[in-house]
Amino acid sequence: MCGQNKLENGTGMKIRILGTESLGVRGLCCSVELKGRKIMIDPGIALGWKRRGFLPHPFQVAVGARTRETIITELENATDVVFSHFDGDHVPLSNANPYQLRLESVKELLSDIRIWAKGAERSSEIQKRRREAIERAVKKSLPNAEGQTEGPLSFSSPVPHGLRSEKAVSVMMTRIKEEGEIFVHASDVQLLNEDTVEKILAWNPNIVFTSGPPLYLSILSEKQRQIAKQNALRLAQNVEILIVDHHLLRSEEGIKWLKEIASAAGNRVICAADFMQREPLYLEAWRKELYEWLPVPEDWHENYKRGDADLNRYQQKGWEVLFKKGKIKHYSPHVADRSAVSHCH
């Protein structure tokens, strides 16, 4: 039955998106459950440290805390973990700030899991240090998985993190196949490079989960914005479900852009929250307004760092205020919170 949650009927690939911008945090984390394996991709999370002059609003902090707990729980029975690259919103960190996933909290879990990682080449110095920190924590080296295939898993050669340039860092894409279903996690490609889109299409995916262009950045030219739109439409015309999220949905402009693409495309183009049948929470885009709608004491963030802040109050009040302002249709965090969704044949 179309739309049925595949955890309920026990068949097919089970895809669960855990943390990304339409779910209230920064990242591109998901789990993919197969018959004999469970693959976690990019188990990390962040909240923009300062956005529009504001630290993360306590409601966003509460959503982030819940997401961290979910990622840790999902790792407990994972067989494989993929690191597409080593940005702070994609991996656990040894020096995590209060809103990121601490490496210390998951190092024992990672020690017992097969790890597939992007190589150190075409990485920034801080990305290399994060890679090395994970190796020290799990007491094993992280082999370069780029270009490899093993069972249902395939990994791309390096592709640009956004725009192509000689100095640009790269990311690794992941293809997972089972029983005719093909899922592609196209990490921070941002739909800005035609060659990357060609590589995705060559994998013949049914579902693609990718980052859209960072329209909130002024450095993105009009030509580059048009290229991203053309690439999104091309993908949408050739896959059953295109999930576009992450950088794109940090602004109201990006939310509008996604709706325009969905309207123009013949196939399904959605955000991660829609895929998970959950209420979209574009909290990065709404940060300034959240401070206006739900004021925060000046010492709240310092109290949170010390463990003295009350998250429960903001968890409830945040949903209520977004409902009153017409940003969401429901104010219960548990409404339509599906565990996993996959497409129909």
Buried (B, 14 or more C-beta within 10 A) or exposed (E): EEEEBBBEEEEBBBBBBBBBBBBBBBBBBBBBBBEEBBBBBBBBBBBBEEBEEBBBBBBBBBBBBBBBEBBBEBBEEBBBBBBBBBBBBBBBBBEBEBBBBBBEBBBEBBEEBBBBBBBEEBBBEEBEEBBBBBBEBBEEEBEBBBEBEEEBBBBBEBBBBBBBEEEBBBBBBBBBBBEEBBBBBBBBBBBBBEEBBEBBBEBEBBBBBBBBBBBBEEEBEEEBBEBBBEBBBBBBEBBBBBBBBBBBBBBBBBBEBBEEBBEEBEEBBBBBBBBBBBBBBBBBBBBEBBBEBBEBEEEBBEEBEEEEBEBEEBBBBBBBBBBEEEBBEEBEBEEEEBEBBBBEE
